Amino acid sequence: PVPDWPFPGAHMSRLLLDPWRGRQRLWIVFLFYWLVPQILIEYLVHLLVPEINAAIRTTLIANGAWAIYSCVSLWRCAFNVDWRWLGYLARILAAVNLIVLPVAFYLAFFGQFGGPA
């Protein structure tokens, strides 16, 4: 059985560990652990860091740290959904995200993207 969130008596450890262990519904992990945090991180960084090159690098660091957790959670919860094809789509999204992340780091920090390092 996969619990829906929010649920009565939810503790912070369950909110973080249930998706990591694959015990959460896919739509919850996609929205609240993958999509919304990435948008919020990017918005906050661009709000707080006015210089564009520094903002790009800071966004990559902040989103990169969260992306590892969120993509592993997305992968593990992929088939906690009624339509199996959405599980495959979620796994493709998680894999592509984790493949693109080091490439973006390389381009941003070695002067190929966002100006000289």
C-alpha positions as CSV (number, residue, x, y, z in Angstrom):
1,P,0.0,0.0,0.0
2,V,1.2,3.4,-1.0
3,P,0.2,6.3,1.3
4,D,-1.1,9.6,-0.1
5,W,0.4,12.8,1.2
6,P,-0.5,14.8,3.2
7,F,-1.7,12.3,5.7
8,P,-2.4,12.6,9.5
9,G,0.6,12.3,11.7
10,A,3.1,12.8,8.9
11,H,6.6,13.2,10.2
12,M,9.5,15.0,8.5
13,S,11.5,11.7,8.2
14,R,8.5,10.0,6.5
15,L,8.1,13.0,4.1
16,L,11.7,12.6,3.0
17,L,12.2,8.8,3.4
18,D,9.0,7.5,1.8
19,P,9.8,8.8,-1.7
20,W,13.4,7.7,-1.4
21,R,12.2,4.1,-0.5
22,G,9.7,4.1,-3.3
23,R,6.6,4.3,-1.0
24,Q,4.9,7.3,-2.5
25,R,2.5,7.9,-5.4
26,L,4.2,9.0,-8.6
27,W,2.2,12.2,-9.0
28,I,3.2,13.4,-5.5
29,V,6.8,12.7,-6.2
30,F,6.7,14.3,-9.6
31,L,4.9,17.5,-8.4
32,F,6.2,18.0,-4.8
33,Y,9.6,16.5,-4.9
34,W,10.8,17.0,-8.5
35,L,9.0,19.9,-10.4
36,V,8.0,22.4,-7.7
37,P,11.3,22.4,-5.8
38,Q,13.3,22.9,-9.1
39,I,11.1,25.9,-10.0
40,L,11.4,27.4,-6.5
41,I,15.1,26.9,-6.3
42,E,15.6,28.6,-9.7
43,Y,13.3,31.4,-8.9
44,L,14.9,32.1,-5.5
45,V,18.4,32.0,-6.9
46,H,17.6,34.4,-9.7
47,L,15.9,36.7,-7.2
48,L,18.9,36.7,-4.9
49,V,21.8,36.6,-7.4
50,P,21.5,39.4,-9.9
51,E,24.6,38.5,-12.0
52,I,23.5,36.0,-14.6
53,N,26.7,33.8,-14.8
54,A,26.8,33.5,-11.0
55,A,23.0,32.8,-11.0
56,I,23.4,30.0,-13.5
57,R,26.2,28.3,-11.5
58,T,24.4,28.7,-8.2
59,T,21.2,27.3,-9.7
60,L,23.1,24.3,-11.0
61,I,24.7,23.6,-7.6
62,A,21.4,24.0,-5.7
63,N,19.3,22.1,-8.3
64,G,22.0,19.5,-8.7
65,A,22.0,18.6,-5.1
66,W,18.3,18.3,-5.0
67,A,18.1,16.5,-8.4
68,I,20.0,13.5,-7.1
69,Y,17.4,12.9,-4.3
70,S,14.4,13.8,-6.5
71,C,15.5,11.7,-9.5
72,V,16.2,8.6,-7.3
73,S,12.8,9.1,-5.7
74,L,11.1,9.5,-9.1
75,W,12.8,6.4,-10.3
76,R,11.8,4.3,-7.3
77,C,8.2,5.5,-7.2
78,A,7.8,5.3,-11.0
79,F,5.4,2.4,-11.0
80,N,3.2,3.6,-8.1
81,V,0.7,4.8,-10.6
82,D,-2.4,3.3,-12.4
83,W,-1.0,3.7,-15.9
84,R,2.2,1.7,-16.3
85,W,3.4,3.9,-19.3
86,L,3.6,6.9,-17.0
87,G,6.1,4.9,-14.9
88,Y,8.3,4.3,-17.9
89,L,8.0,8.0,-18.8
90,A,9.0,9.0,-15.2
91,R,12.1,6.7,-15.4
92,I,13.1,8.2,-18.7
93,L,12.8,11.7,-17.2
94,A,14.8,10.8,-14.2
95,A,17.6,9.1,-16.2
96,V,17.8,12.0,-18.7
97,N,17.9,14.5,-15.9
98,L,20.8,12.7,-14.2
99,I,22.7,12.3,-17.5
100,V,22.3,16.0,-18.4
101,L,23.3,17.3,-15.0
102,P,27.0,16.5,-15.2
103,V,27.1,17.8,-18.7
104,A,25.6,21.1,-17.6
105,F,28.1,21.3,-14.7
106,Y,31.0,20.8,-17.1
107,L,29.7,23.4,-19.5
108,A,28.9,26.0,-16.8
109,F,32.1,25.6,-14.7
110,F,34.6,25.3,-17.6
111,G,33.6,28.4,-19.5
112,Q,31.6,26.8,-22.3
113,F,28.2,28.0,-21.0
114,G,27.4,31.2,-19.3
115,G,30.7,33.0,-20.1
116,P,34.2,32.4,-18.9
117,A,34.7,30.6,-15.5
